[in-house]
Amino acid sequence: MRLKLTLVLTLIILGFSSGAQICKYVVNEKDPITDDVIRTVRTRLTGPTPYYYFSYIRNGSDYKFRVEVGDYEEVNTSLEKGTELIMRAGNGAVIRMQSIEKVTTEIIKDFGSKITRYDITFQMTEKDMLDIKDSGIVFIRIKDMKNTFSDQQIPEAVVEISKANAECIFK
């Protein structure tokens, strides 16, 4: 038993030290006509509520960033097309993106409670994605469901995940 545990731990440590990375794609395919790479990688930032999910999306040379938000407050609102999201990458780069469409919150029932949720997609550049790949996201400012700005300092573990997931977009 002890030998098995030691062997398993050794394999885990070797896996981490070798820099092996397993990309967990939501979408990973090739466009049958253009041969463009189509990929989506999703990361949970916080939770259970409020919760934020980040998704990196690539379709050929088109890059997008999606944020999914949910909270136990009942808020019926919308965010206009062109809503700005501002992030700071670990290398100091300030990344500014605008939403590509208007979004409206939806209220869903969850075990007797109500959760207000929405997801909003922003256009980004390849350079923005490369900045995230190289140094991660360390801070984010986004309009929340109350149409005020919400600031999030990103925990170090999530910074590393944001880097790794952005790297997956380029593999």
Phi, psi and chi 1 to 4 in degrees:
 res  aa     phi    psi   chi1   chi2   chi3   chi4
   1 MET       -  -45.8  178.1   69.8  171.2      -
   2 ARG   -64.9  -39.0 -173.8  176.2 -142.5  167.1
   3 LEU   -63.9  -41.1 -179.4   60.0      -      -
   4 LYS   -63.5  -44.5  -74.5 -177.2 -177.6 -179.9
   5 LEU   -62.3  -43.8 -177.6   59.0      -      -
   6 THR   -62.2  -41.1  -55.7      -      -      -
   7 LEU   -64.4  -44.2 -179.2   59.6      -      -
   8 VAL   -63.5  -46.2  168.7      -      -      -
   9 LEU   -62.0  -39.9  -72.0  173.9      -      -
  10 THR   -62.3  -43.8  -56.4      -      -      -
  11 LEU   -64.0  -39.7  -70.5  173.1      -      -
  12 ILE   -63.8  -46.9  -69.6  170.9      -      -
  13 ILE   -62.5  -42.7  -68.5  167.9      -      -
  14 LEU   -63.4  -37.0  -73.2  174.2      -      -
  15 GLY   -62.7  -42.5      -      -      -      -
  16 PHE   -70.7  -42.1  -76.0  124.9      -      -
  17 SER   -71.9  -24.7   65.0      -      -      -
  18 SER   -80.3   -2.8   68.0      -      -      -
  19 GLY    74.2   14.9      -      -      -      -
  20 ALA   -64.1  132.2      -      -      -      -
  21 GLN  -128.1  130.7  176.7 -175.7  -12.1      -
  22 ILE  -105.3  117.5  -62.0  171.4      -      -
  23 CYS   -86.1  128.3  -64.3      -      -      -
  24 LYS  -106.1   94.9  -64.1  179.2 -177.6  171.8
  25 TYR   -86.5  141.4  -62.9  105.3      -      -
  26 VAL   -81.5  -39.4  175.7      -      -      -
  27 VAL  -134.1  134.8  175.6      -      -      -
  28 ASN  -152.6   94.8 -175.1   21.1      -      -
  29 GLU  -149.7  175.1   54.6 -167.2   49.1      -
  30 LYS  -119.1  135.5 -150.5  173.0 -118.8 -161.4
  31 ASP   -65.2  125.0 -175.4  -70.1      -      -
  32 PRO   -67.5  -18.7   20.5  -27.6      -      -
  33 ILE   -94.8  -49.3  -64.0  172.9      -      -
  34 THR   -96.6  -12.4   63.5      -      -      -
  35 ASP    64.4   14.8  -75.3  -24.6      -      -
  36 ASP   -67.4  144.4  -75.4  -16.3      -      -
  37 VAL   -76.4  132.1  171.8      -      -      -
  38 ILE  -122.7  115.8  -58.4  169.5      -      -
  39 ARG  -140.7  147.1  -70.1 -164.2  174.9  124.1
  40 THR  -138.2  132.8  -58.9      -      -      -
  41 VAL  -126.4  134.7 -180.0      -      -      -
  42 ARG  -120.3  137.8 -171.0  171.8 -179.4 -125.7
  43 THR  -130.0  133.7  -56.7      -      -      -
  44 ARG   -86.2  128.3 -175.0  179.8 -172.9  113.9
  45 LEU   -91.5  -53.5  174.6   60.6      -      -
  46 THR  -140.3  172.6   59.9      -      -      -
  47 GLY   165.9  175.8      -      -      -      -
  48 PRO   -70.7  -41.1   22.4  -27.0      -      -
  49 THR  -143.3  145.9   57.2      -      -      -
  50 PRO   -64.6  151.3   24.6  -29.8      -      -
  51 TYR  -119.2  150.3   67.3   79.2      -      -
  52 TYR  -132.4  134.8  -67.2   87.0      -      -
  53 TYR  -118.4  137.9  -75.8   96.2      -      -
  54 PHE  -108.1  138.5  -68.2  166.5      -      -
  55 SER  -127.9  131.8  -65.2      -      -      -
  56 TYR   -96.4  133.4  -57.3  122.2      -      -
  57 ILE  -127.9  132.5  -57.1  163.1      -      -
  58 ARG  -130.7  132.6  176.2 -177.2  178.9 -173.3
  59 ASN  -134.2   93.0 -173.2  -16.7      -      -
  60 GLY    67.1 -117.2      -      -      -      -
  61 SER  -103.4   14.3   60.7      -      -      -
  62 ASP  -101.1  125.8 -177.3   38.9      -      -
  63 TYR  -120.7  139.3  -62.9   88.4      -      -
  64 LYS  -136.6  160.8  -68.1 -175.2  174.1   61.4
  65 PHE  -131.3  122.2 -175.8   78.3      -      -
  66 ARG  -112.2  138.4  179.9 -179.4  -60.2  135.8
  67 VAL  -119.8  126.4  179.1      -      -      -
  68 GLU  -110.3  130.7  -60.7  167.2   60.1      -
  69 VAL  -127.8  140.6 -179.0      -      -      -
  70 GLY  -144.3  141.9      -      -      -      -
  71 ASP  -150.2  156.9 -158.5  -10.7      -      -
  72 TYR   -81.8   20.1  -84.4  116.4      -      -
  73 GLU  -101.1  145.8  -68.1 -174.1   50.8      -
  74 GLU   -95.5  104.5 -169.4  171.5  -23.6      -
  75 VAL  -129.1  124.3 -179.7      -      -      -
  76 ASN  -108.3  100.1 -169.0    4.0      -      -
  77 THR  -149.4  179.6 -170.4      -      -      -
  78 SER  -141.6  158.4   62.3      -      -      -
  79 LEU  -118.0  129.8  -63.8  171.3      -      -
  80 GLU   -74.0  155.6  -64.4  -58.8  -43.9      -
  81 LYS   -58.6  137.9  176.5 -179.4  178.0  177.9
  82 GLY    92.8    1.9      -      -      -      -
  83 THR   -58.6  135.8  -64.0      -      -      -
  84 GLU   -94.5  142.7 -171.4  172.6   47.7      -
  85 LEU  -121.7  133.7  172.2  125.7      -      -
  86 ILE  -123.1  130.5  -54.6  168.2      -      -
  87 MET  -128.8  156.3  -64.9 -171.1  -67.8      -
  88 ARG  -117.4  126.5  178.6  173.3  -64.4  -84.5
  89 ALA   -82.1  162.2      -      -      -      -
  90 GLY   -61.3  -23.1      -      -      -      -
  91 ASN   -86.0    4.8   63.9    3.0      -      -
  92 GLY    94.9  -10.8      -      -      -      -
  93 ALA   -63.2  135.5      -      -      -      -
  94 VAL   -97.4  122.9  175.2      -      -      -
  95 ILE  -108.5  119.6  -60.0  169.2      -      -
  96 ARG  -114.6  129.7  -66.4  178.0  178.6  -89.7
  97 MET  -133.9  155.5  -63.3  177.3  -91.1      -
  98 GLN  -119.3  145.2  -68.7 -169.9  -17.8      -
  99 SER   -68.4  148.2   63.4      -      -      -
 100 ILE   -94.0   -6.2   61.1  172.7      -      -
 101 GLU  -158.2  161.1   59.6 -167.1    4.4      -
 102 LYS   -74.2  140.1  177.7  179.9  176.8  175.3
 103 VAL  -126.8  148.0  -62.8      -      -      -
 104 THR  -120.9  140.3  -57.2      -      -      -
 105 THR   -67.5  154.3   57.5      -      -      -
 106 GLU  -126.9  142.6   87.8  177.7  -67.5      -
 107 ILE  -106.6  123.5  -60.8  170.4      -      -
 108 ILE  -121.5  151.6   56.6  175.4      -      -
 109 LYS   -90.5  135.0  -69.5 -175.6 -179.5 -179.6
 110 ASP  -137.0   99.9 -179.4   41.1      -      -
 111 PHE    51.6   47.2  -60.7  108.1      -      -
 112 GLY    89.7  -12.9      -      -      -      -
 113 SER  -104.3  166.6  -61.9      -      -      -
 114 LYS  -112.0  134.6  -68.5 -177.9 -179.8  175.2
 115 ILE  -117.6  130.4  -65.4  177.9      -      -
 116 THR   -93.4  129.7  -58.8      -      -      -
 117 ARG  -137.8  156.4   70.3  161.8  -56.0  -79.9
 118 TYR  -157.7  159.8   68.8   92.5      -      -
 119 ASP  -132.5  141.9   60.3   70.5      -      -
 120 ILE  -133.0  135.9 -175.1  165.5      -      -
 121 THR  -111.9  134.8  -56.5      -      -      -
 122 PHE  -117.5  144.4  -60.4   88.0      -      -
 123 GLN   -81.0  136.8 -171.4   66.8   51.5      -
 124 MET  -136.5  167.5   70.1 -173.4  -48.1      -
 125 THR  -101.0  164.9   66.2      -      -      -
 126 GLU   -62.0  -37.6 -177.1  175.4   16.6      -
 127 LYS   -60.5  -42.8 -178.0 -168.5  176.8  -45.8
 128 ASP   -57.9  -45.9  -64.0  -23.0      -      -
 129 MET   -64.0  -39.1 -171.9   68.4   78.4      -
 130 LEU   -65.9  -38.3  -72.9  167.1      -      -
 131 ASP   -60.8  -41.2  -77.6  -24.0      -      -
 132 ILE   -67.6  -42.7  -64.8  169.4      -      -
 133 LYS   -59.2  -41.3  173.8 -175.7  143.4  -46.1
 134 ASP   -77.5  -31.7  -66.5  -21.4      -      -
 135 SER  -141.1    0.6   58.4      -      -      -
 136 GLY    76.8  173.4      -      -      -      -
 137 ILE   -99.4  125.1  -59.3  167.3      -      -
 138 VAL  -108.6  -19.4  -63.6      -      -      -
 139 PHE  -153.5  144.5 -166.1   86.7      -      -
 140 ILE  -139.6  140.3 -172.1  167.5      -      -
 141 ARG  -127.3  123.2  175.9  173.7  -68.9  154.9
 142 ILE  -141.8  149.9 -172.8  171.6      -      -
 143 LYS   -68.9  134.0 -103.8 -167.2 -177.6  174.8
 144 ASP   -99.5 -171.8   60.7   22.0      -      -
 145 MET   -67.5  -16.5  -69.8 -178.3  -93.0      -
 146 LYS   -95.0    9.9  -62.1  172.1 -169.4  158.4
 147 ASN    59.9   31.9  -85.2  -44.2      -      -
 148 THR  -116.7  163.6   59.0      -      -      -
 149 PHE   -83.8  135.8  -77.6   97.1      -      -
 150 SER  -112.8  124.6  175.3      -      -      -
 151 ASP  -102.0  135.9  -72.0  -10.1      -      -
 152 GLN  -131.1  115.9  -72.5  -82.9  -26.0      -
 153 GLN   -77.6  129.2 -179.4   74.3   37.7      -
 154 ILE   -88.1  127.5  -52.2  -59.9      -      -
 155 PRO   -60.9  147.1  -17.9   28.1      -      -
 156 GLU   -53.9  -40.1 -175.4   59.2   37.0      -
 157 ALA   -62.6  -37.4      -      -      -      -
 158 VAL   -74.5  -31.5  178.2      -      -      -
 159 VAL   -57.8  -46.1  171.5      -      -      -
 160 GLU   -64.7  -38.6  -67.9  -55.9  -47.0      -
 161 ILE   -65.8  -40.6  -68.1  168.7      -      -
 162 SER   -62.3  -38.3   69.2      -      -      -
 163 LYS   -64.5  -48.8  -74.2  169.6   43.2  175.4
 164 ALA   -62.5  -41.8      -      -      -      -
 165 ASN   -69.5  -36.4  -75.1  -11.4      -      -
 166 ALA   -65.6  -36.8      -      -      -      -
 167 GLU   -61.5  -38.0 -174.6  176.1  -37.2      -
 168 CYS   -60.8  -32.4  -71.2      -      -      -
 169 ILE   -62.3  -30.5  -72.1  -64.7      -      -
 170 PHE   -93.8   -7.4  -70.9  103.7      -      -
 171 LYS   -69.5      -  -74.3 -170.4  171.7 -165.8
